[in-house]
Amino acid sequence: MEKQVLGGLEWRVNVPDGTSELPAPERSYYCKPWLALKGLVGGLVARVLKFLEKAWALAVLEPKKVIHGIKVGIALSLVSLFYYMRPLYDGVGGNAMWAVMTVVVVFEHTVGATLCKSINRATGTFLAGLLGIGVHWVASQSGEKLEPVILGISVFILASAATFSRFMPSVKARFDYGAMIFILTFSLVSVSGYRVDKLVGMAHQRLSTIAIGTSLCILISMFVSPIWAGDELHRLIHGNMEKLAESLEGCVANYFKDNQSGHPSEKDNSNKTQAYNCVLNSKATEESMANFARWEPAHGPFNFRHPWKEYLKIGALLRNCACCIEALSGCLNSEMQATEHLKEYLKEASMAVCSHSCNVLRELSMSVKTTTNSSKLQLSVGEMNFALQELQNALKSLPTQLILQQPLADESNENKSTTTKERAPPVIGVIPLATLVSLLTEIAARIEETVDGVVKLAELAEFKASNEEKIAQNQSASKDQSSDNPSCEAEP
């Protein structure tokens, strides 16, 4: 319906009861941009606050990263003085920016990484500059026509050879950055030397600024709250041992826990049972830390030639053990599960193997953490092997009556009719327990290999004797002295 009002039209809306009413007035058009701008600003502020919250949480969780940022700021502030102070600027000329660039690309989180990059950069720059100057002198003595040809051929040969060397494992592991700097510096010196007259002076200034930048980075990294790559690798290895112990303990406990749902792992603490994933994913970090630790000087309990390669071998053994624990964790979510009375029969023996295995892992972790020889390690290994033998004997002597009492299929679904294909033979119910015993046996074997690796590390690194061993040594020494020097009885 519509009618004319004051020369215009008035629109009305029919409603279901037969009447009509005026429609709701629309908002003014200028409110929409304001609301859009308000929503945009509010979303931006919310994102900034969320980012600051995450940054604060990271700073609280890992304060070493905050310290590293402060150290980089200190190094850049000091090296910037070569631009701000006229005497320093006149000494290095306009190449002071190379010192700033050196600090940015060389300063790393750990002392070993900083030393590695600093030495690589200084060595690569020095060798490339020396060769560049020599090639430039030879080319300049050959005449104007042959000079660009000799320079081009030298760049091609040396750049190709240096690039190929980066594919070699020994060079790539320790000198990859130095090879890249060599290619960059030699190319710059060779190409720019064709148009620059004072090539030796320019190379000297750049080498001086790079030496200044690397020296500042090394000094600040080593003497201002140092973060050693060796310490990080050391903590990573004994921390992985603790994680494996927690995972093994959690998996076996969940397997034998009474739970009618058939998936007990979903209701337990998954952080501990899944801790083995950190061990499986630690290979790249271990190799990087071991490579950087070789560059570090002696510090703390670590000598200059500390056997860092043994840490990599122990890490590989721990990953093998973690693979077995991962397979054991898969048994928790398997559709084929043994019944409770079969689990109850092997529960005590399985828990004993798990307990002794975890004790061995924790004893290894404490030995590596404190760099001491454990006096209880061999005893713990013997107890683990004895408990494993008891578990295997229990599986072999499994009563036939318990096997025959297996349910035919899934008795929880009583309303569903089971066909002949769905009914499993009774002997199939023993397979999950046999798998469990097999995995525990493999885990114990892997742990024993890890024990041998830690013993070898203790011999090479000269771990200290434990308190019990020191007491025993003192007692034996006192007995030997008393036997060598018997006391004389007084005459009556």
C-alpha positions in Angstrom: 0.0 0.0 0.0 1.1 3.5 -0.7 -0.4 6.9 -0.4 0.7 10.4 -1.2 1.9 12.4 1.8 3.3 16.0 1.5 3.9 15.5 -2.2 5.9 12.3 -1.7 5.2 8.6 -1.3 4.9 6.7 2.0 5.8 3.0 1.8 4.0 0.5 4.1 4.6 -3.2 4.6 1.7 -5.7 4.8 1.9 -8.0 7.8 0.3 -11.5 8.1 -2.6 -10.3 10.3 -3.9 -8.1 7.5 -2.7 -4.7 8.7 0.2 -2.6 7.5 3.0 -0.8 9.1 5.9 1.6 8.3 9.3 -0.1 7.6 12.2 0.5 10.0 14.1 3.6 9.0 17.5 3.0 7.5 20.7 4.2 9.2 22.5 7.1 7.8 25.0 6.2 5.1 27.9 7.9 6.8 27.7 5.5 9.8 29.0 2.5 7.7 32.5 3.8 7.0 32.9 4.8 10.6 31.9 1.3 11.8 34.2 -0.3 9.3 37.1 1.9 10.5 36.3 1.2 14.1 36.3 -2.5 13.5 39.6 -2.3 11.6 41.3 -0.3 14.3 39.9 -2.6 17.0 41.1 -5.7 15.2 44.5 -4.2 14.7 44.8 -3.3 18.4 43.7 -6.8 19.4 46.3 -8.4 17.1 49.0 -6.2 18.6 48.0 -7.0 22.1 48.0 -10.7 21.3 51.4 -10.5 19.7 52.8 -8.7 22.8 51.2 -11.3 25.0 53.0 -14.1 23.1 56.3 -12.2 23.1 56.0 -11.8 26.9 55.3 -15.5 27.4 58.3 -16.4 25.2 60.5 -14.0 27.1 59.4 -15.5 30.5 59.8 -19.1 29.2 63.2 -18.6 27.5 65.0 -15.5 29.0 68.2 -16.5 27.1 66.6 -15.2 23.8 66.0 -11.9 25.5 69.7 -11.8 26.6 70.8 -12.6 23.1 68.8 -9.7 21.7 70.4 -7.3 24.2 73.9 -8.6 23.3 73.3 -7.9 19.6 72.1 -4.4 20.4 75.2 -3.8 22.5 77.5 -5.0 19.6 75.7 -2.8 17.0 75.8 0.2 19.3 79.6 -0.2 19.8 80.4 -0.8 16.2 78.3 2.3 15.2 80.8 4.5 17.0 83.0 4.1 13.9 80.5 6.3 12.1 79.6 8.7 15.0 83.2 9.5 16.1 85.4 11.3 13.5 88.8 9.8 14.6 87.4 6.3 14.2 85.7 7.1 10.9 88.8 8.6 9.5 90.8 5.5 10.4 88.5 3.0 8.6 87.1 5.4 5.9 83.8 4.8 4.3 84.0 1.0 4.8 82.8 1.2 8.4 79.5 -0.1 7.2 81.2 -3.5 6.6 81.7 -3.7 10.4 77.9 -3.2 11.0 77.1 -5.8 8.3 79.5 -8.2 9.9 77.9 -8.0 13.3 74.4 -8.5 11.8 75.4 -11.7 9.9 77.9 -13.2 12.3 76.4 -12.8 15.8 74.6 -16.0 16.7 72.7 -17.4 19.7 75.6 -19.5 21.0 79.3 -18.9 21.4 80.2 -21.8 19.2 78.0 -20.6 16.3 79.4 -17.0 16.6 83.0 -18.3 16.6 82.3 -20.6 13.7 80.8 -17.8 11.5 83.4 -15.2 12.7 86.4 -17.4 11.9 84.8 -18.5 8.6 84.2 -14.9 7.5 87.6 -13.7 8.5 89.4 -16.6 6.9 87.3 -16.5 3.7 87.7 -12.8 3.4 91.5 -12.9 3.9 92.1 -15.8 1.4 89.8 -14.3 -1.2 91.4 -10.8 -0.9 94.9 -12.2 -1.1 94.1 -14.3 -4.2 92.1 -11.4 -5.7 95.0 -9.1 -5.4 97.4 -11.7 -6.8 95.2 -12.4 -9.8 94.7 -8.7 -10.4 98.5 -8.1 -10.4 99.0 -10.9 -12.9 96.2 -9.7 -15.1 97.5 -6.1 -15.0 100.9 -7.3 -16.2 99.4 -9.1 -19.2 98.1 -6.0 -21.0 94.8 -4.3 -21.5 93.4 -6.9 -23.9 94.2 -10.0 -21.8 93.4 -8.4 -18.4 89.6 -8.9 -18.5 90.1 -12.4 -20.0 92.4 -13.5 -17.1 90.1 -12.0 -14.5 87.0 -13.7 -16.0 88.7 -17.1 -16.2 90.0 -16.8 -12.6 86.5 -15.9 -11.4 85.0 -18.9 -13.3 87.6 -21.5 -12.0 87.8 -20.4 -8.3 84.0 -19.8 -8.0 83.2 -23.2 -9.5 85.7 -25.0 -7.4 84.6 -23.3 -4.2 80.9 -23.9 -5.0 81.7 -27.6 -5.6 83.5 -27.9 -2.3 80.4 -26.9 -0.5 78.8 -30.2 -1.5 81.5 -32.2 0.3 80.2 -33.3 3.8 83.4 -32.3 5.7 83.4 -28.8 4.2 79.7 -28.3 4.4 79.6 -29.2 8.1 82.2 -26.7 9.3 83.3 -24.4 6.4 80.2 -23.8 4.3 79.8 -20.2 5.4 83.5 -19.5 4.8 83.3 -20.9 1.2 80.4 -18.7 0.5 82.2 -15.6 1.8 85.3 -16.6 -0.3 83.2 -16.7 -3.5 81.6 -13.3 -2.7 84.8 -11.5 -1.7 86.9 -12.9 -4.6 84.2 -11.9 -7.1 83.9 -8.4 -5.7 87.7 -7.9 -5.5 88.3 -9.3 -9.0 85.4 -7.4 -10.7 85.9 -4.1 -8.8 89.7 -4.2 -9.2 89.4 -3.7 -12.9 88.1 -0.2 -12.4 89.7 0.7 -9.0 93.2 1.9 -8.8 93.9 1.6 -5.1 92.8 -2.0 -4.7 95.2 -2.9 -1.9 94.0 0.0 0.3 90.4 -0.9 -0.3 91.0 -4.5 0.6 92.9 -3.5 3.7 90.2 -1.3 4.9 87.5 -3.9 4.4 89.5 -6.6 6.1 90.1 -4.2 9.1 86.4 -3.4 9.5 85.5 -7.1 9.3 88.1 -7.9 11.9 86.7 -5.2 14.2 83.2 -6.6 13.8 84.1 -10.2 14.4 86.3 -9.3 17.4 83.4 -7.4 19.0 81.0 -10.3 18.4 83.4 -12.9 19.9 84.2 -10.8 23.0 80.6 -9.9 23.8 79.4 -13.5 23.1 82.0 -15.0 25.4 82.0 -12.6 28.3 78.5 -11.2 28.4 76.2 -13.9 29.8 77.7 -16.6 27.4 75.4 -19.3 25.9 77.6 -22.3 25.1 76.5 -24.8 22.4 78.2 -27.6 24.4 76.0 -26.9 27.4 72.9 -26.8 25.2 73.8 -30.2 23.7 74.6 -31.6 27.1 71.2 -30.6 28.5 69.4 -31.8 25.4 70.9 -35.4 25.7 70.2 -36.0 29.3 66.8 -34.3 29.0 65.9 -36.7 26.2 66.7 -39.6 28.5 64.2 -38.2 31.0 61.6 -37.8 28.3 62.0 -41.4 27.2 61.6 -42.6 30.8 58.4 -40.6 31.2 57.0 -41.8 27.9 57.8 -45.5 28.6 56.3 -45.2 32.1 53.1 -43.5 30.8 52.6 -45.9 27.9 52.9 -49.1 30.0 50.8 -47.6 32.8 48.0 -46.7 30.3 48.1 -50.1 28.6 47.4 -51.9 31.9 44.9 -49.3 33.2 41.3 -50.5 33.5 39.3 -48.7 30.9 36.2 -50.0 29.2 36.4 -47.6 26.3 39.3 -49.5 24.7 41.3 -46.3 24.2 42.9 -45.5 27.6 45.4 -43.1 26.1 42.7 -40.5 25.3 41.9 -39.9 29.0 45.5 -39.8 30.4 48.2 -37.2 30.3 49.3 -37.2 26.7 52.1 -34.8 27.2 54.2 -37.4 29.1 53.3 -40.3 26.9 54.1 -38.3 23.7 57.4 -36.9 24.9 59.3 -39.4 22.7 58.3 -37.2 19.7 60.8 -34.6 21.0 63.5 -37.2 20.9 62.6 -38.3 17.4 62.8 -34.7 16.1 66.1 -33.7 17.8 68.6 -35.1 15.2 69.1 -31.8 13.4 69.5 -29.8 16.6 72.0 -32.3 18.0 74.2 -32.2 14.9 74.1 -28.5 14.8 75.0 -28.1 18.4 77.8 -30.7 18.2 79.3 -28.9 15.2 79.3 -25.5 17.0 80.6 -27.1 20.2 83.8 -28.1 18.5 84.6 -24.4 17.9 84.3 -23.5 21.6 87.2 -23.2 24.0 87.3 -25.2 27.2 84.5 -24.1 29.6 83.0 -25.7 32.7 83.4 -29.5 32.8 84.2 -29.6 29.1 87.7 -29.6 27.8 88.9 -28.2 24.5 88.8 -31.6 22.8 85.7 -32.9 24.5 84.2 -36.0 22.7 81.2 -34.3 21.2 80.8 -37.0 18.6 79.9 -39.5 21.3 76.8 -37.3 22.1 75.7 -37.8 18.5 76.0 -41.6 18.9 74.1 -41.5 22.1 71.4 -39.4 20.5 71.1 -41.9 17.7 70.7 -44.7 20.2 68.0 -42.7 22.0 66.1 -42.2 18.8 66.1 -46.0 18.2 64.7 -46.4 21.6 62.1 -43.7 20.9 61.0 -45.6 17.8 60.3 -48.7 19.9 58.3 -46.6 22.4 56.4 -45.1 19.5 55.4 -48.6 18.4 54.5 -49.4 22.0 52.3 -46.3 22.1 50.6 -47.6 18.9 49.5 -50.7 20.8 47.3 -48.4 23.0 45.2 -47.3 20.1 45.2 -50.7 18.3 41.8 -52.2 17.6 43.0 -55.6 18.7 43.2 -55.6 22.5 43.8 -58.4 25.0 41.1 -59.0 27.6 41.5 -57.8 31.2 42.3 -61.2 32.7 45.2 -61.7 30.2 46.5 -58.3 31.0 46.2 -58.9 34.7 48.3 -62.0 34.4 51.2 -60.2 32.8 50.7 -56.8 34.5 53.0 -57.2 37.4 55.9 -58.6 35.3 55.5 -55.9 32.6 55.3 -53.1 35.1 58.5 -54.5 36.8 60.4 -54.4 33.4 59.1 -50.8 32.8 60.1 -49.7 36.2 63.6 -51.0 36.0 64.1 -49.7 32.5 63.0 -46.2 33.5 65.4 -46.5 36.5 68.3 -47.2 34.1 67.3 -44.3 31.8 67.1 -41.9 34.8 70.4 -43.2 36.2 72.0 -42.5 32.8 70.5 -39.1 32.7 71.9 -38.2 36.1 75.3 -39.6 35.2 75.5 -37.5 32.1 74.0 -34.4 33.8 76.5 -34.5 36.7 79.4 -35.9 34.6 80.0 -38.6 37.2 80.2 -42.3 37.0 77.1 -44.0 38.4 77.8 -46.6 41.0 74.2 -48.0 40.7 74.2 -48.3 36.9 75.3 -51.9 36.5 73.0 -53.0 39.3 70.1 -51.4 37.6 70.9 -53.0 34.3 71.1 -56.4 36.0 67.7 -55.8 37.6 66.2 -54.8 34.2 67.5 -58.0 32.5 66.2 -60.2 35.3 62.8 -58.6 35.2 62.7 -59.0 31.4 63.5 -62.7 31.8 60.7 -63.1 34.3 58.3 -61.4 31.8 59.3 -63.7 29.0 58.9 -66.8 31.2 55.5 -65.6 32.3 54.4 -65.2 28.6 55.7 -68.7 27.8 53.8 -70.2 30.8 50.5 -68.5 30.0 47.8 -70.9 31.2 45.7 -72.5 28.4 42.5 -71.8 30.4 43.1 -68.0 30.2 43.6 -68.2 26.5 40.3 -70.2 26.0 38.4 -67.7 28.0 38.9 -65.1 25.3 35.7 -63.4 24.0 34.8 -64.3 20.5 34.5 -60.8 19.2 33.3 -57.5 20.6 30.9 -58.4 23.4 30.2 -54.8 24.3 27.9 -54.5 21.3 25.3 -57.1 22.4 22.6 -55.8 20.1 24.7 -56.5 17.0 24.8 -60.0 15.6 28.3 -61.3 14.9 29.1 -63.3 11.9 31.7 -66.1 11.6 34.2 -63.7 10.1 33.9 -61.3 13.0 34.6 -64.1 15.5 38.3 -64.3 16.3 40.0 -67.5 17.4 41.0 -67.4 21.1 44.7 -67.6 20.3 44.6 -64.2 18.5 43.9 -62.5 21.8 47.5 -63.5 22.9 49.1 -61.6 20.0 48.8 -58.1 21.6 50.5 -59.4 24.7 53.2 -61.1 22.7 53.7 -57.8 20.8 54.0 -55.9 24.1 56.6 -58.3 25.4 58.5 -58.2 22.2 58.6 -54.4 22.3 59.7 -54.3 25.9 62.5 -56.7 25.1 63.6 -54.5 22.2 63.4 -51.4 24.4 65.6 -53.1 27.0 68.1 -54.0 24.4 68.2 -50.4 23.1 68.6 -49.1 26.6 71.6 -51.5 27.2 73.2 -50.2 24.0 72.7 -46.6 25.4 74.4 -47.7 28.6 77.5 -48.8 26.6 77.5 -45.5 24.8 77.4 -43.5 28.0 80.1 -45.7 29.5 82.3 -44.9 26.5 81.6 -41.2 26.8 82.5 -41.4 30.5 85.8 -42.9 29.7 86.7 -40.4 26.9 85.4 -37.4 28.8 87.0 -38.6 32.1 83.8 -38.4 34.2 84.3 -37.9 37.9 83.8 -40.7 40.4 80.6 -40.7 42.4 80.4 -40.1 46.1 80.0 -43.8 46.8 83.0 -44.7 44.7 85.1 -42.0 46.5 84.1 -43.4 49.9 84.9 -47.0 48.8 88.3 -45.8 47.4 89.1 -44.0 50.6 88.2 -47.1 52.7 90.3 -49.4 50.5 93.2 -46.9 50.7 93.0 -46.7 54.5 92.9 -50.5 54.7 96.0 -50.8 52.5 97.9 -48.3 54.6 96.9 -50.1 57.8 98.1 -53.4 56.3 101.4 -51.9 55.1 102.1 -50.2 58.5 100.9 -52.5 61.3 100.8 -50.9 64.7 103.3 -52.2 67.3 101.9 -53.4 70.6 103.4 -51.8 73.7 105.7 -54.1 75.8 104.3 -55.2 79.1 
